[in-house]
């Protein structure tokens, strides 16, 4: 419990990041000086460290490391030792090779190894915080890591009896996936990289009339006798079984979470879901995401839906239940001040799809007159829990 205003804020993030800029602006509006920025790129290169900036009263915000290839490459390099020492599944590259990777926009490079690098970084941040009495984090490194693992999140929610899509468990590859779909009598599934974000490596797979179709923001390219996958803002449709199997096998080698593809509710005749931000245990800001495909992520070009139309469509009672469910999901991470919860609403059920430690980038969305970052700062000043 914070009993007085933090003496200083420190942000771990990427310089020039929209997320960092919006948080800095919120600090200034709240009467604080801008946070000290510790750049991921500097930490990964050994030029910068968190520990020297920590003292009693310091509040640390760990931001997303995304949107920087320099940082992605550094995380892959940092994860090289863990891949080798633990014989981790997935494609691997040594540290020297990782630091020499060329920048190919959208290419999916070694996602399992990048996660292991991020895990090593967060473990170090946790040690730094533990060794600095009185320093706190808005979201604990351990919670962030768990929220970055779709399999662990699903298991945690299921254990707490929070409704989630049914999972197929561990899947080794295409043949294993087909067998498990038949056993579970699933006709439609989502295949997701266990450590992916922003729809990276997500495939919606369905069987109809004995044929398989895959829908994904993933581009498959053959080059030099190998398959390369790229994230794409265009939704691709794959109907050739060899291409679908190839994509699934590559993803499975990196580790996947496979779950039943539940039907989303319709708003204005189009499928939708809702990103709900919880702050200090309460559902606050939200965005309705409307899609023309199984993926509703806004960065894929999908529009925001009308929040009033949503509330009129589902009614106040259902919306209150939906918010309470999101709050239950966030409560499974008691060492985090905030989280973005992706919620499915249809005529038959509510279900939690995902939770995101970096799910508070909701520009232009206000709750109680504050944007997401301003509301988080206000929660800190009210003495809400941080760790």
C-alpha positions as CSV (number, residue, x, y, z in Angstrom):
1,X,0.0,0.0,0.0
2,X,1.4,3.4,-1.0
3,X,0.8,5.8,1.9
4,X,2.3,8.9,0.2
5,X,3.0,10.1,-3.3
6,X,6.0,8.5,-5.0
7,X,9.2,10.5,-4.8
8,X,10.0,9.7,-8.4
9,X,8.7,7.6,-11.3
10,X,11.0,5.4,-13.5
11,X,9.9,3.9,-16.8
12,X,11.5,0.9,-18.5
13,X,10.5,1.4,-22.1
14,X,11.5,2.4,-25.6
15,X,12.4,6.1,-26.3
16,X,9.9,7.6,-28.7
17,X,7.3,5.0,-27.8
18,X,3.7,6.3,-27.9
19,X,3.1,4.4,-24.7
20,X,6.0,6.2,-22.9
21,X,5.0,9.6,-24.3
22,X,1.4,9.3,-23.1
23,X,2.4,8.2,-19.7
24,X,4.9,11.1,-19.4
25,X,2.2,13.5,-20.5
26,X,-0.1,12.1,-17.8
27,X,2.5,12.6,-15.1
28,X,3.0,16.2,-16.0
29,X,-0.8,16.8,-16.0
30,X,-0.9,15.2,-12.5
31,X,1.8,17.7,-11.3
32,X,4.8,15.3,-11.4
33,X,8.1,15.8,-13.4
34,X,8.6,13.3,-16.3
35,X,9.7,9.9,-15.3
36,X,13.3,8.8,-15.6
37,X,13.4,6.6,-18.7
38,X,15.6,3.5,-18.7
39,X,15.7,2.3,-22.3
40,X,15.4,-1.4,-23.0
41,X,18.1,-1.0,-25.7
42,X,20.6,0.4,-23.1
43,X,19.8,-2.4,-20.6
44,X,20.3,-5.1,-23.2
45,X,23.5,-3.5,-24.4
46,X,24.9,-3.2,-20.9
47,X,24.8,0.6,-21.1
48,X,21.9,1.2,-18.7
49,X,20.6,-0.4,-15.5
50,X,17.5,-0.1,-13.3
51,X,19.1,-0.6,-9.9
52,X,20.9,2.8,-9.7
53,X,17.6,4.6,-10.1
54,X,15.8,2.8,-7.3
55,X,15.4,4.2,-3.8
56,X,12.6,4.5,-1.2
57,X,9.6,6.0,-2.8
58,X,10.5,5.1,-6.4
59,X,7.6,3.7,-8.5
60,X,8.6,1.7,-11.5
61,X,6.5,1.2,-14.6
62,X,7.6,-1.7,-16.9
63,X,6.4,-0.9,-20.4
64,X,6.0,-3.1,-23.4
65,X,9.4,-3.8,-25.2
66,X,7.6,-4.0,-28.5
67,X,7.8,-1.9,-31.7
68,X,11.6,-1.9,-31.6
69,X,13.6,-4.3,-33.7
70,X,16.8,-3.4,-31.9
71,X,15.2,-4.5,-28.6
72,X,13.6,-7.6,-30.2
73,X,17.1,-8.6,-31.5
74,X,18.6,-8.0,-28.0
75,X,15.9,-10.1,-26.3
76,X,16.6,-13.0,-28.7
77,X,20.3,-12.7,-28.0
78,X,19.7,-12.6,-24.2
79,X,17.5,-15.8,-24.5
80,X,20.2,-17.8,-26.3
81,X,21.7,-19.2,-23.2
82,X,18.4,-20.3,-21.8
83,X,17.5,-22.0,-25.1
84,X,20.8,-23.9,-25.0
85,X,21.0,-24.7,-21.3
86,X,17.4,-25.9,-20.9
87,X,17.1,-27.5,-24.3
88,X,14.1,-25.5,-24.9
89,X,11.8,-26.3,-27.9
90,X,11.7,-24.0,-30.8
91,X,14.1,-22.6,-33.4
92,X,17.3,-21.3,-31.8
93,X,20.1,-19.0,-32.7
94,X,23.3,-18.2,-30.8
95,X,23.9,-14.7,-29.3
96,X,26.3,-13.6,-32.1
97,X,23.8,-14.7,-34.8
98,X,20.9,-13.0,-33.0
99,X,22.7,-9.6,-32.9
100,X,23.4,-9.9,-36.6
101,X,19.7,-10.6,-37.6
102,X,18.6,-8.3,-40.5
103,X,15.6,-6.1,-40.1
104,X,12.7,-7.5,-42.2
105,X,9.5,-5.7,-41.3
106,X,7.0,-8.1,-39.7
107,X,9.1,-11.2,-39.8
108,X,8.4,-13.6,-36.9
109,X,11.9,-14.2,-35.5
110,X,12.5,-16.8,-32.7
111,X,9.5,-15.9,-30.5
112,X,10.2,-18.5,-27.9
113,X,13.8,-17.4,-27.5
114,X,12.7,-13.7,-27.4
115,X,10.4,-14.6,-24.5
116,X,13.2,-16.3,-22.6
117,X,15.2,-13.2,-23.0
118,X,12.4,-11.0,-21.7
119,X,12.0,-13.5,-18.8
120,X,15.7,-13.1,-17.9
121,X,15.3,-9.3,-18.0
122,X,12.2,-9.3,-15.8
123,X,13.9,-11.7,-13.4
124,X,16.7,-9.1,-13.1
125,X,14.2,-6.3,-12.6
126,X,12.5,-8.3,-9.8
127,X,15.9,-8.8,-8.0
128,X,16.6,-5.1,-8.4
129,X,13.3,-4.2,-6.8
130,X,13.7,-6.7,-4.0
131,X,17.1,-5.2,-3.1
132,X,15.8,-1.6,-3.0
133,X,13.6,-1.3,0.1
134,X,10.7,1.1,-0.5
135,X,10.9,0.9,-4.3
136,X,7.7,-0.5,-6.0
137,X,6.4,-1.5,-9.4
138,X,3.0,-0.7,-10.8
139,X,2.9,-4.2,-12.3
140,X,5.1,-6.9,-10.8
141,X,7.7,-8.5,-13.2
142,X,6.4,-11.9,-12.3
143,X,2.8,-11.0,-13.1
144,X,3.9,-9.5,-16.4
145,X,5.7,-12.7,-17.4
146,X,2.7,-14.8,-16.6
147,X,0.4,-12.5,-18.6
148,X,2.8,-12.9,-21.4
149,X,2.2,-16.7,-21.4
150,X,-1.2,-17.6,-22.8
151,X,-1.0,-21.2,-21.5
152,X,-0.3,-20.2,-18.0
153,X,-3.0,-17.5,-18.0
154,X,-5.6,-20.0,-19.3
155,X,-4.6,-22.5,-16.6
156,X,-4.8,-19.9,-13.9
157,X,-8.3,-18.7,-15.0
158,X,-9.6,-22.3,-15.4
159,X,-8.4,-23.1,-11.9
160,X,-10.3,-20.1,-10.6
161,X,-13.4,-21.2,-12.5
162,X,-13.3,-18.1,-14.7
163,X,-15.0,-18.9,-18.0
164,X,-12.5,-19.3,-20.8
165,X,-12.6,-21.2,-24.1
166,X,-11.8,-24.9,-23.8
167,X,-8.2,-25.7,-24.5
168,X,-6.6,-28.7,-26.3
169,X,-3.6,-28.6,-24.1
170,X,-0.1,-29.3,-25.5
171,X,0.0,-29.6,-29.3
172,X,3.1,-30.9,-31.0
173,X,2.3,-30.2,-34.6
174,X,-0.3,-30.4,-37.4
175,X,-1.1,-34.2,-37.1
176,X,-1.4,-33.9,-33.3
177,X,-3.7,-30.9,-33.7
178,X,-6.0,-32.7,-36.1
179,X,-6.2,-35.8,-33.9
180,X,-6.9,-33.7,-30.8
181,X,-9.6,-31.6,-32.6
182,X,-11.3,-34.9,-33.6
183,X,-11.1,-36.3,-30.1
184,X,-12.5,-33.1,-28.6
185,X,-15.0,-32.7,-31.4
186,X,-13.8,-29.2,-32.1
187,X,-14.6,-27.9,-35.6
188,X,-13.0,-24.5,-35.1
189,X,-10.0,-23.5,-33.0
190,X,-7.6,-20.6,-32.5
191,X,-3.9,-21.5,-32.7
192,X,-1.9,-18.8,-30.9
193,X,1.8,-18.4,-30.2
194,X,2.1,-19.0,-26.5
195,X,4.2,-15.8,-26.1
196,X,2.8,-13.8,-29.0
197,X,1.1,-10.4,-28.8
198,X,-0.9,-8.1,-31.1
199,X,-2.2,-11.2,-33.1
200,X,1.3,-12.2,-34.0
201,X,1.2,-15.8,-35.2
202,X,-2.5,-16.3,-34.6
203,X,-4.4,-18.7,-36.9
204,X,-8.2,-19.2,-36.9
205,X,-8.7,-22.8,-38.2
206,X,-12.0,-24.3,-39.2
207,X,-13.2,-27.5,-40.8
208,X,-16.2,-27.3,-43.1
209,X,-17.5,-30.0,-45.4
210,X,-14.4,-32.1,-44.7
211,X,-12.0,-29.4,-45.7
212,X,-9.8,-27.1,-43.6
213,X,-9.5,-23.4,-43.9
214,X,-7.1,-21.1,-42.0
215,X,-7.6,-17.4,-41.6
216,X,-4.7,-15.5,-40.2
217,X,-2.8,-12.1,-40.3
218,X,0.2,-14.2,-41.3
219,X,2.0,-14.2,-44.6
220,X,3.8,-17.4,-45.6
221,X,6.8,-17.1,-47.9
222,X,9.1,-19.7,-49.3
223,X,12.7,-18.6,-49.6
224,X,15.8,-20.6,-50.1
225,X,14.0,-23.9,-49.4
226,X,12.5,-22.8,-46.1
227,X,9.2,-21.2,-45.0
228,X,9.3,-17.8,-43.5
229,X,6.4,-16.3,-41.6
230,X,5.6,-12.6,-41.5
231,X,3.0,-10.7,-39.5
232,X,0.6,-9.0,-41.9
233,X,-2.1,-6.4,-41.5
234,X,-4.0,-8.1,-44.3
235,X,-6.0,-11.1,-43.3
236,X,-4.9,-14.2,-45.4
237,X,-7.1,-17.2,-46.3
238,X,-5.3,-20.5,-46.7
239,X,-7.1,-23.5,-48.1
240,X,-4.2,-25.7,-49.3
241,X,-3.6,-28.4,-46.7
242,X,0.2,-28.4,-47.2
243,X,0.4,-24.7,-46.6
244,X,-1.8,-24.8,-43.5
245,X,0.1,-27.7,-42.0
246,X,3.4,-26.0,-42.7
247,X,2.3,-22.8,-40.9
248,X,0.9,-24.8,-37.9
249,X,4.1,-26.9,-37.6
250,X,6.3,-23.8,-37.5
251,X,4.1,-22.2,-34.8
252,X,3.9,-25.4,-32.8
253,X,7.7,-25.6,-32.6
254,X,7.7,-22.3,-30.9
255,X,5.0,-23.3,-28.5
256,X,1.3,-22.7,-29.0
257,X,-1.9,-22.3,-27.0
258,X,-4.9,-23.9,-28.9
259,X,-8.4,-23.1,-27.8
260,X,-11.9,-23.6,-29.0
261,X,-13.0,-20.8,-31.4
262,X,-16.1,-19.5,-29.7
263,X,-18.6,-17.4,-31.7
264,X,-18.5,-13.7,-31.0
265,X,-21.5,-11.6,-30.5
266,X,-22.7,-9.3,-33.3
267,X,-22.9,-5.5,-33.2
268,X,-24.3,-3.9,-36.3
269,X,-24.1,-7.3,-38.0
270,X,-20.4,-7.7,-37.4
271,X,-18.5,-9.8,-34.8
272,X,-17.0,-7.9,-31.8
273,X,-15.2,-8.3,-28.6
274,X,-14.3,-5.8,-25.8
275,X,-11.0,-4.7,-24.3
276,X,-11.7,-3.7,-20.7
277,X,-9.0,-2.0,-18.7
278,X,-9.0,-2.8,-15.0
279,X,-7.2,-0.4,-12.6
280,X,-6.8,-1.2,-8.9
281,X,-9.4,-4.0,-9.1
282,X,-12.1,-2.0,-10.9
283,X,-13.2,-2.2,-14.6
284,X,-12.7,1.3,-16.0
285,X,-12.0,2.2,-19.6
286,X,-13.1,0.0,-22.4
287,X,-13.0,-0.2,-26.2
288,X,-15.4,-2.2,-28.4
289,X,-13.4,-3.9,-31.2
290,X,-15.4,-4.7,-34.4
291,X,-14.0,-7.0,-37.1
292,X,-14.7,-8.3,-40.6
293,X,-12.7,-11.5,-39.7
294,X,-12.1,-13.7,-36.6
295,X,-9.4,-11.1,-35.5
296,X,-10.7,-7.9,-34.0
297,X,-7.4,-6.3,-33.1
298,X,-7.5,-2.6,-33.8
299,X,-4.0,-2.4,-35.4
300,X,-5.3,-4.7,-38.2
301,X,-7.4,-1.8,-39.3
302,X,-10.6,-2.9,-37.5
303,X,-12.7,0.0,-36.3
304,X,-13.8,0.8,-32.8
305,X,-17.5,0.1,-32.1
306,X,-19.9,2.4,-30.5
307,X,-19.9,1.9,-26.7
308,X,-23.4,3.2,-26.4
309,X,-24.7,0.8,-29.0
310,X,-23.0,-2.1,-27.1
311,X,-24.7,-1.1,-23.8
312,X,-28.0,-0.8,-25.5
313,X,-27.6,-4.1,-27.2
314,X,-26.6,-6.2,-24.2
315,X,-28.3,-4.3,-21.4
316,X,-27.1,-2.9,-18.1
317,X,-27.3,-6.2,-16.2
318,X,-25.2,-8.1,-18.6
319,X,-22.6,-5.2,-18.7
320,X,-22.3,-5.3,-15.0
321,X,-21.7,-9.0,-15.0
322,X,-19.1,-8.5,-17.8
323,X,-17.3,-5.9,-15.8
324,X,-17.4,-8.1,-12.7
325,X,-15.9,-11.0,-14.7
326,X,-13.1,-8.8,-15.9
327,X,-12.4,-7.8,-12.4
328,X,-12.2,-11.4,-11.3
329,X,-9.7,-12.1,-14.1
330,X,-7.5,-9.2,-13.1
331,X,-7.7,-10.3,-9.4
332,X,-5.8,-13.4,-10.4
333,X,-2.8,-11.0,-10.7
334,X,-2.9,-9.3,-7.3
335,X,0.6,-7.7,-7.7
336,X,-0.5,-5.7,-10.7
337,X,-2.2,-2.3,-10.6
338,X,-3.7,-2.6,-14.1
339,X,-4.4,-5.0,-16.9
340,X,-6.2,-5.1,-20.2
341,X,-8.8,-7.9,-20.4
342,X,-10.2,-9.2,-23.7
343,X,-13.8,-10.2,-23.2
344,X,-16.1,-12.2,-25.4
345,X,-19.8,-11.5,-25.2
346,X,-22.5,-13.4,-27.1
347,X,-26.1,-14.3,-26.5
348,X,-25.2,-17.4,-24.5
349,X,-22.1,-16.6,-22.5
350,X,-19.3,-14.3,-21.3
351,X,-15.7,-15.5,-21.5
352,X,-12.3,-14.2,-21.0
353,X,-10.1,-14.5,-24.1
354,X,-6.8,-13.0,-22.9
355,X,-5.3,-10.7,-20.4
356,X,-2.5,-8.2,-21.3
357,X,-0.1,-6.6,-18.9
358,X,0.4,-3.8,-21.5
359,X,-3.2,-3.5,-22.5
360,X,-3.7,0.1,-21.4
361,X,-2.9,1.8,-24.6
362,X,-6.4,3.2,-25.3
363,X,-5.8,6.7,-26.7
364,X,-8.8,9.0,-26.6
365,X,-10.8,6.8,-24.2
366,X,-11.7,8.6,-20.9
367,X,-13.2,7.3,-17.7
368,X,-14.1,9.8,-15.0
369,X,-12.5,12.5,-17.2
370,X,-9.1,10.7,-17.2
371,X,-7.3,8.7,-19.8
372,X,-5.9,5.3,-18.9
373,X,-2.6,6.6,-17.7
374,X,-4.1,9.5,-15.7
375,X,-6.4,7.0,-14.0
376,X,-3.5,4.7,-13.1
377,X,-1.6,7.6,-11.6
378,X,-4.7,8.7,-9.6
379,X,-5.1,5.2,-8.3
380,X,-1.5,5.3,-7.0
381,X,-2.2,8.6,-5.3
382,X,-5.3,7.2,-3.7
383,X,-3.1,4.5,-2.1
384,X,-4.1,1.6,-4.2
385,X,-1.9,-1.4,-4.2
386,X,1.4,-1.5,-6.0
387,X,4.2,-4.0,-5.4
